[in-house]
């Protein structure tokens, strides 16, 4: 866990990505209250694009995150930030941190 304005938790969950007319897959590598990082992505939406991530965490059903691409990590990864603070995201991050912690 990093000591940033929002704690980040390292994960390794499969994810589907939906961005405008593109769809792909990747791995949720980090999640925080303010954003997330996807690696190994089969698509790389442009910075500023609105995306939805569908994350598969066993044994619970998939959850959805929506945000805006803020940077490219490399040619196969990107980071998003959530547009609005949502108490559901805080609960989700807490649940995921308990699984990977």
RATA-V801516 format. One record per backbone hydrogen bond with DSSP energy under -0.5 kcal/mol. CO is the residue of the C=O (numbers start at 0). NH is the residue of the N-H. E is the energy in kcal/mol with one decimal. If there is no record, write none. Layout:
# RATA-V801516
co;nh;e
CO;NH;E
CO;NH;E
This chain:
# RATA-V801516
co;nh;e
1;3;-1.0
6;32;-0.6
7;1;-0.6
8;30;-1.7
12;27;-3.1
13;55;-2.7
14;25;-2.2
15;53;-2.6
16;23;-2.2
17;51;-2.4
18;21;-3.3
21;18;-2.7
23;16;-2.6
24;41;-2.7
25;14;-2.3
26;28;-0.8
26;38;-2.8
27;12;-1.3
28;10;-2.4
29;36;-2.2
30;8;-2.6
33;81;-1.9
34;31;-2.4
35;79;-2.7
36;28;-2.5
36;29;-1.5
37;77;-1.9
38;26;-2.7
45;48;-2.2
48;68;-2.5
49;19;-0.5
50;66;-2.2
51;17;-2.4
52;54;-0.6
52;64;-2.6
53;15;-2.2
54;56;-0.8
54;62;-2.0
55;13;-0.5
55;57;-0.5
62;54;-2.9
64;52;-3.2
66;50;-2.7
67;80;-2.0
68;47;-2.7
70;78;-2.7
73;76;-1.2
75;40;-3.4
76;72;-1.6
76;73;-0.9
77;37;-2.9
78;69;-2.7
78;70;-1.2
79;35;-1.7
80;67;-2.4
85;88;-1.0
85;89;-1.6
86;90;-2.1
87;91;-2.5
88;92;-3.1
89;93;-2.4
90;94;-2.5
91;95;-2.8
92;96;-2.8
93;97;-1.7
94;98;-1.4
95;99;-2.2
96;100;-2.0
